[in-house]
Amino acid sequence: MTTPEISVVIPVYRSEEIVPHLCKALKEALSAYSYEIILVNDRSPDGSWKAIRCEAEKDTRVVGLNLRVNVGQDRAIMAA
């Protein structure tokens, strides 16, 4: 795999239903580029991690990171 031109890092918390729509919109917007989407599950209590894993299984440009504890938006971004 080549190094992506663009890396999009998104902290995810209570966003189970939004993750698939977000990935679809990002893929459409970035289709002209080499990119990766890094979704960081900030220990969300809903099914966000499952949604992230599902997107990552469908597309190797989507990467999931599952944090052990909730660290907040800024630290979740920095973790990626």
N, C-alpha and C positions, 0 to 999 in steps of 0.2 A: 504494500500500500504506500502511496506517495504521501508526503507531508501535506496536510491540508493548508489551503491559503487562508481559510477563515475557520476559527473555532468559536462556537457560540456556547457560552456557559450559562445554564439556567438553574437556579435553586428551585426545588419543587417541594411544596408543602400544601397538603389538602387540595390536590389538583388532579386527582384520579381521572375525572371525566374530561379534563382539559388537555392532558398530555397527548393523546392521539391527534387532536385538532391542531395543537401547537406544532407538532412534528410535521404534519402535512403542510401547514402554512410556511414553515421555515424551509422545507424542501422545495416548495414552489418558488419562494423568493430567492433561494440560493442556487437554483438549478444551473446557472451559468458558471458556477465556481466549484473549486475543490474545497470541501468543507467537512466539518464534523460538528455534531451537536452533542454536548455533554450535559446530561441531566443529573443533577445532584439531589437525591432524596434526603431532605433534612429531617429524617426520622418522623415522617408524616404518619399520623395515626390511621389514615384511610388506606386505600389500595393503590396509592401512588407508585410504590416500588414495583408492584406487579405490572402496572401500566408502562412504566419505564422499561422493565425487562422485556415486555412484549414488543415494544418499539425497537429495542436493541436487537432482538432476535430476527426481526424483519429486515433490518438495514444495518450493515456494519459501520455506517457513518454515524450511527447513534450509539453513544456510550453512556452507560449508567454507572453512577457512583452512589453507594448506599452508606450513609453515615450511621455510626453506632448510637450517637446521641444528637439531640437537636442543638445546633450551634448558632442558629440565626442566619439571616440572608447573607451578610457580608462574609462570614467565615465559611459558609457553604460554597460561595463562589471561589474563595481563596483555596479551598480544599481541592478544587478541580485544577 
